[in-house]
Amino acid sequence: MIDSATQMKPIWYFVGWVLIAIGVLVFAAGVYYMLFPIDLDIALRGMHMSIWWGAILILGGVLLTVFNRKPVNV
C-alpha cells in the first residue's frame, strides 16, 4: 500500500492556482479601469484587453487545476 507521504501533487496544479490569482488581479484591474477610465491615448482602448486577458488566465488556471489535481506516486 502506498503511504500518503509519498504522494505529491504535480507542479502544474500549483501553476494553475498562480494563474488563477494573477488572472483575478488583471481582471479586477480591467474592471476598475473600465469604470474609471484614464485619459491616455491607447489604441483599441474600448476593447478592454485586460478584462479579456484576465478571463483567459483564469480559464487556463482552472483547466490546469482541474486536470492535475490527482496526486502522483513518487
Residue, then its C-alpha position, 0 to 999 in steps of 0.5 A: m500500500i502506498d503511504s500518503a507521504t509519498q504522494m505529491k501533487p504535480i507542479w502544474y496544479f500549483v501553476g494553475w492556482v498562480l494563474i488563477a490569482i494573477g488572472v483575478l488581479v488583471f481582471a479586477a484591474g480591467v474592471y476598475y479601469m473600465l469604470f474609471p477610465i484614464d485619459l491616455d491615448i491607447a489604441l483599441r482602448g474600448m476593447h478592454m484587453s485586460i478584462w479579456w486577458g484576465a478571463i483567459l488566465i483564469l480559464g487556463g488556471v482552472l483547466l490546469t487545476v482541474f486536470n492535475r489535481k490527482p496526486v502522483n506516486v513518487 
